[in-house]
Amino acid sequence: TSPNGSRSAGAADWSPLRGRRVVLWPDADQPGEHYARDVMREARNAGAATACMIDLETLARLRGDAMPAGWGAADAIAEGFDRSHVAHAVSEALRKSTNHAQAQAQAQMRSAPARGQPFLLVPAGETGERKAGVYYLPTVRNRQTHEEIEGTPEWICSPLQIEALTRDASGSEWGRLLAFPDRDGLEHRWAMPSAMLGRDGAELREALLSQGLEITAAPARRYLAEYIQAAEPGRFARCATRTGWHGEAYVLPDRTIGPDTGESLVFQSANADGSKIASAGTLEAWRDQVCAPCAGNSRLVLALSAAFAAPCLHLAGLEGGGLHLRGPSSCGKSTALAVAASVYGAADYRREWRATDNALESVAAMHCDALLPLDEIGQLDPKHAAAVAYLLSNGQGKSRSRRDGSLRTPATWRLLFLSCGEVGLGDLIAEAGGRQRAGMEVRVMDIPADAGEGMGIIECVPDGIAPGAFVDRLRTAAATNYGHAFPAFLNAMSGTPAQSRSALRDFMEQRANELLSGDAAGQVRRVAQRMALIAAAGELATGYGLTGWKQGEASHSTR
């Protein structure tokens, strides 16, 4: 409710209802009804996702008697009113509100919009004379009567809906949440920054075309940006401009995992491709054919545990850093990267060290709170090796100026990366005439790829299969089943966040104590904490039933 009586709803601040589903319970009299309607209007103006009113006749039937004048929620509490009846009334109000909103939206799609909104949306699958899509409705002047009349509609693009207006937690980074099908019928949802509407629209059209939206080549394409900008969807969503943890929710390019806060949280970027997170096959097949067979092979288990540890950096309060598997060619280093990458996506989830500083910044930002697999460190320019090690680990890009001289906000990330190569970071730095410092060794831990069993990275294989065939089988399985373990791990953690954090910290403390002896130096402790986090994340994933390993396997890999 609000202060100062039933006629003062407009004097209150209803902005906390932005993005919420609002159900109003009015008192059973005329002032109560008027007040509820005023509040419903104010809630909608404040950006509430929905605002509806409980049907008092429904409550009266459930109560079994007529309501006295002024009867309301406080009286229901005093009477011990059945809570299930209230739940039923709330559900009915929300259902009717949703049905009404859908009917209104469909009616708007099938009819010409009001003056000042010269566009028409014909939904996919609708039969009629017009092709499905968005049309511009021009007006022309009748030469005889000199009246303005509707001209021939011009097709702009295939069906495109604007589902919500987006903005970040500080009220900046405004955008539009777009939804559209491609030619295969696959539904795309993209939170587009509004800044893309400020130019000639070419960049916007390129991004939409790459996702499968059909756009006319005729001059009418210039109306696409106007159509998007003019839309008033009546819904708001919260946006995040980088992936990873935002409060208790984890934002992925295509979904958000975490508790329902009453307002959608979506990833918003001018680059719709994101970090190549994708899925194929099944979680069960991945566990049984990729992850479980790695048991007993410490480097493979370490790589997989690191993949689960990346989103745990934030929960454990640790800084970023990396692991580097160093060894000769054909010893199986890339296999470790392949199985670790399969936690998140296909083979193209892996990235190359061969990139400029600016490109690596963008890649790091796209992999915030996730594992970044980097192949073949030997491709990195030795002159940049030391700077890149600090760049990826410290979690912040370079400060840059805008055209007017003001500073841009630098990109930020929390990152655990897994690297491999025939040489180490120290070799590259020495090649450039530099000297590797202790801080670099802490940030990028050099690990011998050869396990010492004469089989390269492999230590044990199933009976009756050669090491080479075993590696081939793993790589084939990782290319067929991938991308399911990561969201399953996040869902398991977010379902019981307090217990997950407690278990993670308990595992970490136990393993760190096992790795450290005596009064260890600060740098040694930082290395031990990262290895303890990797072990703890692997054990947590095992406890969730994701790995197929026995308890203790992940801890053993960090010995």
DRENPA-793547 format. One record per residue (C-alpha): residue number from 1; x, y, z. Coordinates in steps of 0.02 Angstrom, whole numbers, plus 32768, in hexadecimal, padded with zeros to 4 digits. Layout:
! residues N
[votor NUM; [X; Y; Z]] ...
This chain:
! residues 559
[votor 1; [8000; 8000; 8000]] [votor 2; [8033; 80B7; 8003]] [votor 3; [8022; 8145; 8081]] [votor 4; [7FA6; 81D6; 808C]] [votor 5; [7F03; 8180; 8062]] [votor 6; [7EAB; 8133; 7FCE]] [votor 7; [7EB2; 81D0; 7F61]] [votor 8; [7F70; 81E7; 7F6B]] [votor 9; [7FB0; 8154; 7F06]] [votor 10; [8001; 81CA; 7E88]] [votor 11; [806B; 821C; 7F0F]] [votor 12; [80C8; 817B; 7F39]] [votor 13; [8163; 8134; 7EE5]] [votor 14; [8132; 8090; 7E91]] [votor 15; [81DA; 8075; 7E37]] [votor 16; [8207; 7FDD; 7EA4]] [votor 17; [817E; 7F80; 7E44]] [votor 18; [81DD; 7F92; 7D9F]] [votor 19; [81E7; 7EE8; 7D4B]] [votor 20; [817A; 7E96; 7DD0]] [votor 21; [80D7; 7E36; 7DBE]] [votor 22; [805B; 7E9A; 7E26]] [votor 23; [7FB7; 7E55; 7E6A]] [votor 24; [7F46; 7ED1; 7EC4]] [votor 25; [7EC9; 7EA2; 7F4D]] [votor 26; [7E4C; 7F31; 7F60]] [votor 27; [7DDB; 7F51; 7FF5]] [votor 28; [7D26; 7F22; 7FCF]] [votor 29; [7CE2; 7FD1; 7FB8]] [votor 30; [7CE6; 805D; 7F39]] [votor 31; [7D7D; 80BC; 7F82]] [votor 32; [7DDD; 8017; 7F86]] [votor 33; [7DB6; 7FF3; 7ED0]] [votor 34; [7DE5; 80A3; 7E99]] [votor 35; [7E87; 809B; 7EFB]] [votor 36; [7EB4; 7FF1; 7EB1]] [votor 37; [7E98; 8032; 7E00]] [votor 38; [7F05; 80C9; 7E24]] [votor 39; [7F8F; 8057; 7E65]] [votor 40; [7F7E; 7FE4; 7DCE]] [votor 41; [7F98; 807A; 7D5C]] [votor 42; [802E; 80B8; 7DC2]] [votor 43; [807C; 800A; 7DC3]] [votor 44; [806F; 7FFA; 7D07]] [votor 45; [80B7; 80A9; 7CF0]] [votor 46; [8147; 8077; 7D62]] [votor 47; [8170; 7FE5; 7CEF]] [votor 48; [811D; 7F52; 7D48]] [votor 49; [8121; 7EB6; 7CDC]] [votor 50; [8068; 7E98; 7D02]] [votor 51; [7FE8; 7EED; 7D72]] [votor 52; [7F40; 7E9C; 7D95]] [votor 53; [7EB8; 7E95; 7E1A]] [votor 54; [7E70; 7E05; 7E7F]] [votor 55; [7DB9; 7DE4; 7E54]] [votor 56; [7D58; 7E07; 7EF4]] [votor 57; [7CC5; 7D9F; 7EB8]] [votor 58; [7D3A; 7D0A; 7EB0]] [votor 59; [7D73; 7D2C; 7F62]] [votor 60; [7CBE; 7D3D; 7F9C]] [votor 61; [7C93; 7C92; 7F54]] [votor 62; [7D2B; 7C45; 7FA6]] [votor 63; [7CFF; 7C9B; 804B]] [votor 64; [7C50; 7C55; 8042]] [votor 65; [7BFA; 7CF9; 8070]] [votor 66; [7BE6; 7DAB; 8031]] [votor 67; [7C71; 7E21; 8062]] [votor 68; [7C4B; 7EB0; 80D9]] [votor 69; [7C71; 7F5D; 8096]] [votor 70; [7D2A; 7F82; 80A3]] [votor 71; [7D5A; 7ECA; 80BC]] [votor 72; [7E10; 7EB0; 8087]] [votor 73; [7EB1; 7E51; 80A4]] [votor 74; [7EBF; 7E80; 815C]] [votor 75; [7E0F; 7E3C; 817B]] [votor 76; [7E3C; 7D9C; 8120]] [votor 77; [7ECE; 7D84; 8197]] [votor 78; [7E5E; 7DA4; 822E]] [votor 79; [7DE0; 7D24; 81F0]] [votor 80; [7E64; 7CA0; 81CE]] [votor 81; [7E39; 7CA1; 8115]] [votor 82; [7E7A; 7C05; 80BC]] [votor 83; [7F22; 7C2D; 806B]] [votor 84; [7F00; 7BB4; 7FDC]] [votor 85; [7E68; 7C1F; 7FAF]] [votor 86; [7ED8; 7CB9; 7FA5]] [votor 87; [7F54; 7C5A; 7F39]] [votor 88; [7EC6; 7C26; 7EC5]] [votor 89; [7E88; 7CD9; 7EB5]] [votor 90; [7F38; 7D19; 7E91]] [votor 91; [7F55; 7C92; 7E0C]] [votor 92; [7EB0; 7CBB; 7DB9]] [votor 93; [7ED9; 7D75; 7DB5]] [votor 94; [7F83; 7D54; 7D67]] [votor 95; [7F3A; 7CD9; 7CE9]] [votor 96; [7EB4; 7D52; 7CAF]] [votor 97; [7F33; 7DDF; 7CA6]] [votor 98; [7FA9; 7D74; 7C3C]] [votor 99; [7F1C; 7D3D; 7BC7]] [votor 100; [7EE1; 7DF1; 7BB3]] [votor 101; [7F91; 7E2F; 7B8D]] [votor 102; [7FAB; 7DA6; 7B0C]] [votor 103; [7F05; 7DCD; 7AB9]] [votor 104; [7F31; 7E86; 7AB2]] [votor 105; [7FDC; 7E60; 7A68]] [votor 106; [7F90; 7DEF; 79E3]] [votor 107; [7F0E; 7E72; 79B9]] [votor 108; [7F97; 7EF4; 79A5]] [votor 109; [7FFA; 7E80; 7934]] [votor 110; [7F65; 7E66; 78C2]] [votor 111; [7F32; 7F1B; 78AF]] [votor 112; [7F83; 7FBA; 7877]] [votor 113; [7FD2; 801C; 7907]] [votor 114; [7F9D; 80C9; 793D]] [votor 115; [7FD5; 8166; 78E1]] [votor 116; [808C; 8188; 7906]] [votor 117; [80B0; 80CC; 790A]] [votor 118; [80AA; 80A4; 784D]] [votor 119; [80D5; 7FEB; 785B]] [votor 120; [8078; 7F47; 784F]] [votor 121; [80B3; 7E9E; 7890]] [votor 122; [806C; 7E03; 783B]] [votor 123; [809E; 7D6D; 78A8]] [votor 124; [80EC; 7CD1; 785F]] [votor 125; [806E; 7C4B; 7832]] [votor 126; [7FDE; 7CC4; 7818]] [votor 127; [7F80; 7CA2; 7777]] [votor 128; [7F4E; 7D35; 770D]] [votor 129; [7F7F; 7D9E; 7679]] [votor 130; [8019; 7DE8; 76CA]] [votor 131; [80BE; 7D90; 76E4]] [votor 132; [80ED; 7D7D; 779D]] [votor 133; [815C; 7E07; 77DF]] [votor 134; [8168; 7EBF; 780C]] [votor 135; [811E; 7F3E; 7793]] [votor 136; [8132; 7FF9; 7785]] [votor 137; [808C; 804F; 7763]] [votor 138; [80AB; 80ED; 76FE]] [votor 139; [802D; 8177; 76EA]] [votor 140; [800E; 81CD; 7642]] [votor 141; [7FA5; 8262; 7610]] [votor 142; [7F0D; 8243; 75A3]] [votor 143; [7F21; 82B1; 7509]] [votor 144; [7E68; 82D1; 74FC]] [votor 145; [7E32; 82EA; 75B1]] [votor 146; [7EDF; 831D; 75F3]] [votor 147; [7EBF; 82AC; 7688]] [votor 148; [7F47; 823F; 76D3]] [votor 149; [7F21; 8187; 76B5]] [votor 150; [7F7F; 80E5; 76D7]] [votor 151; [7FF7; 80B5; 764C]] [votor 152; [8037; 8009; 761B]] [votor 153; [8087; 7FB1; 76B1]] [votor 154; [8143; 7F93; 769D]] [votor 155; [818D; 7EF1; 76E4]] [votor 156; [8224; 7F14; 7754]] [votor 157; [8255; 7E6E; 77A3]] [votor 158; [8217; 7DC5; 77DE]] [votor 159; [81B1; 7DC3; 7882]] [votor 160; [820E; 7E22; 790A]] [votor 161; [81C8; 7E48; 79B6]] [votor 162; [820B; 7EBD; 7A3B]] [votor 163; [81E9; 7E62; 7ADF]] [votor 164; [822E; 7EDC; 7B5E]] [votor 165; [8293; 7F79; 7B7E]] [votor 166; [8336; 7F50; 7BD7]] [votor 167; [83AB; 7FB0; 7C4A]] [votor 168; [8431; 7F84; 7CC9]] [votor 169; [8427; 7F92; 7D86]] [votor 170; [845F; 8048; 7D83]] [votor 171; [83DE; 807C; 7D00]] [votor 172; [845D; 8085; 7C73]] [votor 173; [8486; 8017; 7BDB]] [votor 174; [83D4; 8020; 7B99]] [votor 175; [83A2; 7FA7; 7B11]] [votor 176; [8318; 7F3E; 7AC2]] [votor 177; [82F8; 7E84; 7AD6]] [votor 178; [82D2; 7E43; 7A27]] [votor 179; [8283; 7D9C; 79F9]] [votor 180; [8275; 7D51; 794B]] [votor 181; [8279; 7CA8; 78F0]] [votor 182; [82F8; 7C7D; 786A]] [votor 183; [82D4; 7C19; 77CC]] [votor 184; [82E7; 7B75; 782B]] [votor 185; [8262; 7BAC; 78A7]] [votor 186; [82E3; 7BBF; 7933]] [votor 187; [82B2; 7C4B; 79AA]] [votor 188; [8338; 7CCF; 79CC]] [votor 189; [8335; 7D47; 7A60]] [votor 190; [83B5; 7DD3; 7A60]] [votor 191; [83C7; 7E65; 7AD9]] [votor 192; [8403; 7EEE; 7A65]] [votor 193; [8458; 7F8C; 7AAA]] [votor 194; [83F4; 8027; 7A7D]] [votor 195; [8498; 807A; 7A4A]] [votor 196; [848F; 8013; 79AA]] [votor 197; [83F8; 807D; 7978]] [votor 198; [8460; 811C; 797A]] [votor 199; [84B8; 8101; 78D3]] [votor 200; [8479; 80DA; 7825]] [votor 201; [843D; 802D; 785B]] [votor 202; [84BC; 7FCB; 77F2]] [votor 203; [850E; 7F7A; 788A]] [votor 204; [8462; 7F4B; 78D0]] [votor 205; [842A; 7EFD; 782B]] [votor 206; [84CD; 7E9A; 781E]] [votor 207; [84B5; 7E52; 78CD]] [votor 208; [8400; 7E21; 78A9]] [votor 209; [8429; 7DD7; 77FF]] [votor 210; [84B2; 7D6D; 784C]] [votor 211; [8430; 7D23; 78C4]] [votor 212; [83B6; 7CF9; 783A]] [votor 213; [833D; 7D8B; 7830]] [votor 214; [8309; 7DAC; 777C]] [votor 215; [8316; 7E64; 774D]] [votor 216; [82E4; 7EB3; 76A9]] [votor 217; [836B; 7EF7; 7637]] [votor 218; [82F4; 7F82; 7601]] [votor 219; [82FF; 8033; 7648]] [votor 220; [8277; 8003; 76C7]] [votor 221; [8300; 7FB0; 7730]] [votor 222; [8327; 805C; 7777]] [votor 223; [8283; 8052; 77D9]] [votor 224; [82BF; 7FBB; 783E]] [votor 225; [8318; 8025; 78C2]] [votor 226; [8281; 8098; 78CE]] [votor 227; [820D; 8003; 78EA]] [votor 228; [827A; 7FC1; 7977]] [votor 229; [828F; 806C; 79C8]] [votor 230; [81D6; 8098; 79BE]] [votor 231; [819C; 7FF8; 7A14]] [votor 232; [814F; 8005; 7AC2]] [votor 233; [8149; 7F50; 7AFF]] [votor 234; [8109; 7F7B; 7BAD]] [votor 235; [8189; 7F09; 7C00]] [votor 236; [8234; 7F29; 7C4D]] [votor 237; [82C7; 7EB4; 7C66]] [votor 238; [836D; 7EC9; 7CBF]] [votor 239; [8407; 7EB6; 7C51]] [votor 240; [84BA; 7E81; 7C73]] [votor 241; [8543; 7EB7; 7BFB]] [votor 242; [85B6; 7E26; 7C27]] [votor 243; [8597; 7D6F; 7C4C]] [votor 244; [85B6; 7D23; 7CF8]] [votor 245; [8577; 7D41; 7DA7]] [votor 246; [8504; 7DD4; 7DCA]] [votor 247; [84CD; 7DC4; 7E7D]] [votor 248; [8486; 7D15; 7E95]] [votor 249; [8463; 7CFE; 7DDA]] [votor 250; [84DB; 7CBF; 7D54]] [votor 251; [84C0; 7D11; 7CAA]] [votor 252; [84E5; 7CAC; 7C0D]] [votor 253; [84D3; 7CEE; 7B5C]] [votor 254; [8430; 7C8E; 7B43]] [votor 255; [83E9; 7C7B; 7BF3]] [votor 256; [83F8; 7CAC; 7CA9]] [votor 257; [840C; 7C2B; 7D34]] [votor 258; [83DA; 7C5B; 7DE3]] [votor 259; [8349; 7C8D; 7E53]] [votor 260; [82B1; 7CE8; 7E0D]] [votor 261; [82B9; 7D9E; 7E45]] [votor 262; [8218; 7DD2; 7DEC]] [votor 263; [8273; 7E24; 7D5A]] [votor 264; [82CB; 7DCF; 7CC8]] [votor 265; [8388; 7DDF; 7CC3]] [votor 266; [83D2; 7DD0; 7C14]] [votor 267; [847D; 7DDE; 7BC3]] [votor 268; [848C; 7E77; 7B53]] [votor 269; [8514; 7E90; 7AD3]] [votor 270; [852F; 7ED5; 7A25]] [votor 271; [8584; 7E2F; 79FF]] [votor 272; [84FD; 7DAB; 79FD]] [votor 273; [8578; 7D1A; 79EC]] [votor 274; [85B1; 7D1D; 7AA2]] [votor 275; [8631; 7CA0; 7AE4]] [votor 276; [8605; 7C0A; 7A75]] [votor 277; [85A9; 7BB0; 7B01]] [votor 278; [8541; 7B28; 7AAD]] [votor 279; [8501; 7A78; 7ACC]] [votor 280; [84EA; 79D3; 7A71]] [votor 281; [84CB; 791F; 7AA4]] [votor 282; [8499; 7900; 7B59]] [votor 283; [84DF; 791F; 7C06]] [votor 284; [84DC; 7865; 7C2C]] [votor 285; [853E; 7839; 7B8F]] [votor 286; [85BD; 78C3; 7BB5]] [votor 287; [85D4; 7883; 7C67]] [votor 288; [85E5; 77CC; 7C34]] [votor 289; [864C; 77E1; 7B94]] [votor 290; [86B5; 787E; 7BB6]] [votor 291; [86C5; 78A3; 7C6F]] [votor 292; [86BE; 77FB; 7CC8]] [votor 293; [8744; 77A8; 7C59]] [votor 294; [87BF; 7831; 7C8B]] [votor 295; [87C7; 77EE; 7D3E]] [votor 296; [8877; 77BA; 7D6B]] [votor 297; [88C3; 7838; 7CF2]] [votor 298; [88F6; 78C9; 7D5F]] [votor 299; [890F; 794A; 7CD4]] [votor 300; [8866; 7926; 7C85]] [votor 301; [880D; 7929; 7D2D]] [votor 302; [8868; 79CC; 7D58]] [votor 303; [882E; 7A1B; 7CB5]] [votor 304; [877A; 79E7; 7CCF]] [votor 305; [877D; 7A20; 7D85]] [votor 306; [87C1; 7AC8; 7D4C]] [votor 307; [872B; 7AD8; 7CD7]] [votor 308; [86B8; 7AC6; 7D6E]] [votor 309; [8726; 7B38; 7DD9]] [votor 310; [871A; 7BCF; 7D66]] [votor 311; [866B; 7C08; 7D9F]] [votor 312; [86A0; 7BE8; 7E54]] [votor 313; [8725; 7C71; 7E57]] [votor 314; [86A0; 7CF1; 7E86]] [votor 315; [8653; 7C81; 7F0C]] [votor 316; [86FE; 7C61; 7F5A]] [votor 317; [8738; 7D15; 7F4D]] [votor 318; [87D7; 7CE7; 7EEE]] [votor 319; [8830; 7D47; 7E64]] [votor 320; [883F; 7D05; 7DB3]] [votor 321; [88D1; 7CA6; 7D6B]] [votor 322; [8900; 7C15; 7CFC]] [votor 323; [8949; 7B67; 7CE9]] [votor 324; [89C4; 7B42; 7C5E]] [votor 325; [89E1; 7A8F; 7C24]] [votor 326; [8A91; 7A8B; 7BDD]] [votor 327; [8AD5; 79FA; 7B79]] [votor 328; [8B15; 79BC; 7AD1]] [votor 329; [8AA9; 79AC; 7A36]] [votor 330; [8A2C; 791C; 7A2D]] [votor 331; [8A30; 78F6; 7AE7]] [votor 332; [8974; 7916; 7AFA]] [votor 333; [896E; 79CB; 7B35]] [votor 334; [88E5; 79FA; 7ABA]] [votor 335; [887E; 7966; 7AF7]] [votor 336; [887B; 79B2; 7BA4]] [votor 337; [883D; 7A56; 7B5A]] [votor 338; [87BA; 79F8; 7AF3]] [votor 339; [876E; 799C; 7B86]] [votor 340; [876F; 7A39; 7BF2]] [votor 341; [871E; 7AA0; 7B67]] [votor 342; [8695; 7A1B; 7B55]] [votor 343; [8652; 7A50; 7BFF]] [votor 344; [861C; 7AF2; 7BA8]] [votor 345; [860C; 7AD3; 7AEE]] [votor 346; [8650; 7A8E; 7A4C]] [votor 347; [8703; 7A90; 7A0C]] [votor 348; [86F6; 7B48; 79DA]] [votor 349; [86E0; 7B77; 7A91]] [votor 350; [879E; 7B6D; 7A99]] [votor 351; [87FF; 7C08; 7A69]] [votor 352; [88AD; 7C29; 7A27]] [votor 353; [8939; 7C89; 7A7C]] [votor 354; [895C; 7CD7; 79D2]] [votor 355; [88FF; 7D7A; 79EA]] [votor 356; [891E; 7E32; 7A0E]] [votor 357; [890E; 7E79; 7ABD]] [votor 358; [886A; 7ECC; 7A8D]] [votor 359; [8824; 7E2A; 7A48]] [votor 360; [8855; 7DCA; 7AE5]] [votor 361; [87FD; 7E4E; 7B4F]] [votor 362; [875B; 7E2F; 7AF0]] [votor 363; [8770; 7D73; 7AFD]] [votor 364; [8792; 7D7F; 7BB9]] [votor 365; [86F7; 7DEB; 7BD5]] [votor 366; [868C; 7D6C; 7B77]] [votor 367; [86CD; 7CE1; 7BE9]] [votor 368; [86B3; 7D39; 7C90]] [votor 369; [8692; 7CB9; 7D1C]] [votor 370; [86B1; 7C2C; 7C9F]] [votor 371; [8747; 7BC8; 7C64]] [votor 372; [87AD; 7C0F; 7BD4]] [votor 373; [880E; 7B84; 7B7A]] [votor 374; [88A2; 7BCD; 7B18]] [votor 375; [8900; 7B5F; 7A9D]] [votor 376; [89BA; 7B68; 7A72]] [votor 377; [8A0E; 7BF2; 7AD5]] [votor 378; [8A9F; 7BED; 7A5A]] [votor 379; [8A35; 7C56; 79E3]] [votor 380; [8A38; 7CE8; 7A5E]] [votor 381; [8AAD; 7D77; 7A33]] [votor 382; [8B3B; 7D6A; 7AB4]] [votor 383; [8B3D; 7E28; 7AC6]] [votor 384; [8A8C; 7E23; 7B09]] [votor 385; [8A97; 7D84; 7B74]] [votor 386; [8AB0; 7DD8; 7C1D]] [votor 387; [8A2C; 7E5D; 7BFF]] [votor 388; [89AD; 7DDC; 7BC8]] [votor 389; [89C9; 7D71; 7C62]] [votor 390; [89A2; 7E06; 7CD2]] [votor 391; [8912; 7E3E; 7C62]] [votor 392; [88B3; 7D99; 7C6A]] [votor 393; [88D3; 7D7C; 7D23]] [votor 394; [88B1; 7E2C; 7D65]] [votor 395; [8804; 7E32; 7D17]] [votor 396; [8804; 7EE0; 7CCC]] [votor 397; [8828; 7F23; 7C1E]] [votor 398; [8888; 7FBE; 7BED]] [votor 399; [8842; 806B; 7C0D]] [votor 400; [8816; 80C0; 7B69]] [votor 401; [87D6; 816A; 7B36]] [votor 402; [873B; 8199; 7AD5]] [votor 403; [8744; 8213; 7A45]] [votor 404; [871E; 82A3; 7ABB]] [votor 405; [87AE; 8272; 7B2E]] [votor 406; [8745; 8229; 7BBA]] [votor 407; [876F; 817A; 7BFA]] [votor 408; [870F; 80E1; 7BC5]] [votor 409; [86DF; 8064; 7C49]] [votor 410; [8760; 7FD7; 7C39]] [votor 411; [8727; 7F24; 7C1F]] [votor 412; [872C; 7EB7; 7CBB]] [votor 413; [8726; 7DFB; 7CD9]] [votor 414; [874C; 7D6F; 7D54]] [votor 415; [87A8; 7CE7; 7CF6]] [votor 416; [87F7; 7C3D; 7D09]] [votor 417; [8852; 7C09; 7C6B]] [votor 418; [889C; 7B63; 7C36]] [votor 419; [892D; 7B6F; 7BBD]] [votor 420; [89A0; 7AF6; 7B65]] [votor 421; [8A3F; 7AFD; 7AFD]] [votor 422; [8AEC; 7AB8; 7ADE]] [votor 423; [8B3A; 7B4D; 7B38]] [votor 424; [8B0C; 7BA8; 7BD6]] [votor 425; [8AE9; 7C5E; 7BFD]] [votor 426; [8B98; 7C72; 7C45]] [votor 427; [8BE7; 7C36; 7BA3]] [votor 428; [8B88; 7CB8; 7B3F]] [votor 429; [8BB7; 7D43; 7BB7]] [votor 430; [8C6F; 7D0F; 7BB0]] [votor 431; [8C67; 7D0A; 7AF2]] [votor 432; [8C32; 7DC0; 7AF4]] [votor 433; [8CC3; 7DEB; 7B67]] [votor 434; [8C5B; 7DFA; 7C05]] [votor 435; [8C5B; 7DA0; 7CAD]] [votor 436; [8BC9; 7D3F; 7CF5]] [votor 437; [8B96; 7D81; 7D9D]] [votor 438; [8B49; 7D21; 7E2D]] [votor 439; [8AA1; 7D77; 7E14]] [votor 440; [8A96; 7D2F; 7D64]] [votor 441; [8ABA; 7C7F; 7DA3]] [votor 442; [8A2C; 7C91; 7E1F]] [votor 443; [89B4; 7CD0; 7D9C]] [votor 444; [89E0; 7C4A; 7D1B]] [votor 445; [8A0F; 7BA3; 7D69]] [votor 446; [8A81; 7B37; 7CFC]] [votor 447; [8A4F; 7A7E; 7D04]] [votor 448; [8AAD; 79F2; 7CAA]] [votor 449; [8A37; 79A4; 7C2B]] [votor 450; [8A94; 78FF; 7C2C]] [votor 451; [8A52; 7894; 7CBB]] [votor 452; [8AF2; 782A; 7CBF]] [votor 453; [8AA6; 7785; 7C8B]] [votor 454; [8AED; 7781; 7BDC]] [votor 455; [8A43; 77AE; 7B8F]] [votor 456; [8A4C; 786B; 7B91]] [votor 457; [89B8; 78B7; 7BEA]] [votor 458; [896A; 780B; 7C04]] [votor 459; [898B; 77A3; 7CA1]] [votor 460; [890F; 7715; 7C91]] [votor 461; [889B; 76D3; 7C0B]] [votor 462; [880D; 7654; 7C0C]] [votor 463; [8841; 759F; 7BEE]] [votor 464; [8854; 756D; 7B3A]] [votor 465; [886B; 761B; 7AEF]] [votor 466; [890A; 7676; 7ABD]] [votor 467; [892E; 7726; 7B00]] [votor 468; [891D; 7774; 7A53]] [votor 469; [8874; 7721; 7A36]] [votor 470; [883C; 7756; 7AE3]] [votor 471; [8867; 780C; 7ABE]] [votor 472; [880E; 7803; 7A16]] [votor 473; [8774; 77BB; 7A6B]] [votor 474; [8773; 7849; 7AEA]] [votor 475; [8783; 78CF; 7A65]] [votor 476; [86F8; 7882; 79FC]] [votor 477; [8685; 7876; 7A92]] [votor 478; [86AC; 792B; 7AC3]] [votor 479; [8681; 7964; 7A13]] [votor 480; [85D9; 7909; 7A1C]] [votor 481; [859F; 792D; 7ACD]] [votor 482; [85C3; 79D7; 7B18]] [votor 483; [857E; 7A72; 7B6C]] [votor 484; [8508; 7A1F; 7BEA]] [votor 485; [8578; 7A11; 7C83]] [votor 486; [8595; 7ACB; 7C9D]] [votor 487; [84DD; 7B02; 7CAB]] [votor 488; [84B8; 7A64; 7D11]] [votor 489; [8543; 7A96; 7D8B]] [votor 490; [84FF; 7B48; 7D97]] [votor 491; [844D; 7B0A; 7DB1]] [votor 492; [8486; 7A96; 7E3C]] [votor 493; [84E5; 7B22; 7E93]] [votor 494; [845C; 7BA5; 7E80]] [votor 495; [83D8; 7B2C; 7EC1]] [votor 496; [842D; 7B2A; 7F6C]] [votor 497; [84A4; 7BBF; 7F6B]] [votor 498; [84CB; 7BC2; 8025]] [votor 499; [84F0; 7B07; 802D]] [votor 500; [8557; 7B0F; 7F8C]] [votor 501; [85C4; 7B9C; 7FCD]] [votor 502; [85DA; 7B44; 8073]] [votor 503; [860B; 7AA0; 8020]] [votor 504; [8683; 7AFB; 7FAA]] [votor 505; [86DA; 7B54; 8039]] [votor 506; [86E5; 7AB5; 80A1]] [votor 507; [8735; 7A56; 800F]] [votor 508; [87AB; 7AE8; 7FEE]] [votor 509; [87E4; 7AF8; 80A2]] [votor 510; [8803; 7A3E; 80B1]] [votor 511; [8867; 7A32; 800F]] [votor 512; [88CA; 7AD3; 802F]] [votor 513; [8900; 7A90; 80DA]] [votor 514; [8939; 79EF; 8086]] [votor 515; [899E; 7A4D; 8003]] [votor 516; [89F0; 7ACA; 8079]] [votor 517; [8A70; 7AA1; 80FD]] [votor 518; [8AAF; 7B12; 8186]] [votor 519; [8AB8; 7BCE; 8170]] [votor 520; [8AAB; 7BD7; 80B2]] [votor 521; [8AD1; 7C77; 8055]] [votor 522; [8A43; 7CE1; 8010]] [votor 523; [8A66; 7CB1; 7F5C]] [votor 524; [8A64; 7BF8; 7F87]] [votor 525; [89C0; 7C0E; 7FE3]] [votor 526; [8971; 7C61; 7F4B]] [votor 527; [89A5; 7BCF; 7EDC]] [votor 528; [8965; 7B53; 7F5D]] [votor 529; [88BE; 7BAE; 7F6B]] [votor 530; [88A3; 7BA6; 7EAF]] [votor 531; [88CA; 7AEC; 7EAB]] [votor 532; [8859; 7AD3; 7F41]] [votor 533; [87CC; 7B2E; 7EE6]] [votor 534; [87E3; 7ABE; 7E4E]] [votor 535; [87DE; 7A23; 7EBB]] [votor 536; [8746; 7A63; 7F1A]] [votor 537; [86E6; 7A8B; 7E7B]] [votor 538; [870B; 79DD; 7E35]] [votor 539; [86D1; 798B; 7ED6]] [votor 540; [8634; 79F7; 7ED7]] [votor 541; [860D; 79C4; 7E23]] [votor 542; [8628; 790E; 7E55]] [votor 543; [85AF; 7924; 7EE5]] [votor 544; [852E; 7967; 7E6A]] [votor 545; [8541; 78C8; 7E02]] [votor 546; [858E; 7921; 7D6C]] [votor 547; [8639; 78CE; 7D5D]] [votor 548; [8625; 7813; 7D77]] [votor 549; [86C0; 7818; 7DE6]] [votor 550; [86D6; 77D6; 7E95]] [votor 551; [86E2; 7857; 7F20]] [votor 552; [8797; 788D; 7F33]] [votor 553; [87C6; 787D; 7E7B]] [votor 554; [87CC; 793A; 7E5F]] [votor 555; [8832; 7957; 7EFD]] [votor 556; [88AE; 78D1; 7EC8]] [votor 557; [88CB; 792B; 7E22]] [votor 558; [890E; 79C6; 7E7C]] [votor 559; [8995; 7969; 7EDD]] 
